[in-house]
Amino acid sequence: MGTKILLVDDHAIMLDGLESLLRKQEDLLLVAKTTNANYALSYMRKDAVDILITDYSMPEMSGLELVKEAKKLQPSIKIIVLSMHDDAPLVQEIISAGADAYILKKYAQQEIMRAIGIVSQDGQYWSPEINRLLIRNLHQTDDYTAELSERESEILRMLILEMTTREIAQKLMLSERTIETHRKNLLRKTNSKNTVGLIKYAFAKKIIT
């Protein structure tokens, strides 16, 4: 059985377009599609879902609210948020709520399959413009520099950019083992479980605003 996907979007054209794309993939199973967030929650109360793909702007319930409620119902669910918005405060809220991917709607058709593949492997995906937004708003505070070393700060930025261990090692001319050690130290110091946790920490410490 393939990866179970629940699709939520109140725009019929977007919903149909994504459905067509998903149904072409043999390893994916679109278990339900809906324009209503409340229906999506009702479905999740009855059946397990691997990935929830949801619009951010919906009339009866925002994507942010849906993310929060979905995580309560199924903590292990992976969530991909589609949005037209690219402002930092909104992205901050979505990440903090537990979204695993944030895709700008104008790129949904091109990026959705890559995002599904990454979140299925416990990774995170952000549209390139969102990555640039996060980095553009990245800054250091006294509290931050007191907790993380300069090298750790540098590696944190690269992790938020979705650079792999090998890419970071090559850029910094260090061994992959050294980068992994720094990454583990970052997770330990920030009490994070993964990169999403590191980004949440960055927001909490106002490294990203």
N, C-alpha and C positions, 0 to 999 in steps of 0.2 A: 504494500500500500504506500502511496506517495505522501509527501508532505501535505498536511491538511491546512488549507488556507480559507480564511473568512474575509470577504471583501466588502467594505462599507464606503459608499460615496453617494451623496445626494444629487450628483450630476449624472444623468443617464448616459450621456455620450462617453464620459470618462469611465463609468462603470462597465459599459459594454466593450469599450476598447481594451480595458485591462482584462476583462473576462476572456476575450478572444485570444489575447496574448498568453494568458495562463493555461488555457485549455490545450494549447499546442505543445505543452511540456508534459511528457509522459511521467515524469517523476513528481509532478505536482497534482494535487487533488483539490479543486475548488469545491468545498463542501457547501458553501452558501454565499450568496451575494445579496446585499440589501441597501436601500437608501436611508434606512432608519437605524440609528445607534441603539435605541432601546431594544429593537428586534435582535441586534447583534448580541447584546448582553443576555437576552433570553436564550439565545442559541447556546451561548457559552455556559450557561447554567446547566444545560442538559448534556452537551457534548464537548469533548476536548478538542482544541484547535492548536496547531503548531505555530501558525503565523496569522496575525491580524493585520490587514492592510486597511488603513482608514484615512479618510479626508480629515483635514483639520477644521474647516469651516462648515458646520452643519446647523440647521435651524433649531432642532429640539435639544441637541447636546453637542458641545464642542468636542473636537478630537482630543483635547487635553483631558476633559472629564472622562471620555471613553477609555483613554489610556489608563487612567487611575483605576477605574472600575474593573477593567479587564484584568489588570495586574492583581487586583484583590481576588477575583474569581479564579484566575489561573496564573499564579506567580511565574511559572516557567514559560509562559507564552512569549513569543517574539513579536514585536510590534513595529510596523513600518508606517510612518506618518507622511501623507502627501499634503503639500501646502503651497499656496501662492506667496506666502509671507517669508521674508528673509531678514526680519529684524531680530537683533540679539536677545531682547527680553523674552520674546515668544519662544525662540529656540531653547533658551535657558529653561523655561518652564517645561517644555516637552522632554528634554533630556532628563531633568530632575524627576519627572513623573515616571520615567522608565522606558521611554522609546528607544528602540535599538537602531532605528534608521530614520532619517529625515530627508525626504526627496522633494525638491521643488517640482510643482506639477508640470511645468513646461518641459521637464526632462523625464517625466514618469515612464513614458514608453521606452526610452533608451536605457534607463537606469534600474528599472524595477527588477529585472532578472539578476543583475549583479548584486543588488541589495539582498534579495532572497537568498542567494548563495552564501553571502557573507554572514547574515544573521543566523542562518541555519547552522553555521559552524561556530556560533557563539561570538561572532564579531559584531562590529558596528559600522554603519555606512551613513555618510552624509554627502549630499550633493556637493560637488567641488566649490560652488559659490558659498555654501554654508560653511565649509572648511575655512575658506578665506575670511568669512565673516568672524568666525570664532578666533582665528589667529589675529585678525586686525584689532580685535577687542581684548587681546591678551596683554596683560601688564602685570608687573610685579608690585607687591606691597611689602612693607617691613615685616609683617607677620609671616608672609609667604617665604621670604628669603631666610628668615630665622629657622624655618622648618626644613627647607629643601636646599641642597647644595646647588651651586651654579650649574654643575653638570646635570644634576637631576632635573633642574628647571628646564635646561636645554632639551633633555630627552623627553620630558613631559610635553613640550611643544610639538615635538616630532610625532609622538604617539597620538596626539590630538589630530595631527595631519594624516593619520592612518598609515604612517610609514612602518614598514615591517622591521623586525629585528635586524635582518641582513642589510636593509637600506640604511638604517641608523648607524650600524657598525661601519659600513663603507664610508658614509659621510663624515663620521667622527674619527675614522681610522683607528677603530678599536675592535676587539674581538667580539663575536656574537655572544660569547659567554659573559663578557663584561657588561654588555648591554642588558642581557637577561638579569644579571645581578642587580643592575640599577633599577630595572623595571620592578623586580620583586621588592626592592627597598622602597620604591615609590608606593606600591600597593600597601606595604606594611605601614609606612609612615602616614598615609592618608586613610588607612583603614578601608581600602577599596578592594573589591573582588575582581574588577576588570577595568577596561578603558573607560566605560561609561561612568564607573565610580570615580575615576580620576577626573573626568570632566565635571562631575557633580561637585567634587572637592574644589576644582578651580572656580566654579561659580560661587560656592559657599565662602571661599576666601577672597572673592572679588578679583580673582586673577583674570576671569572673563566677565565682562559687564555688558 
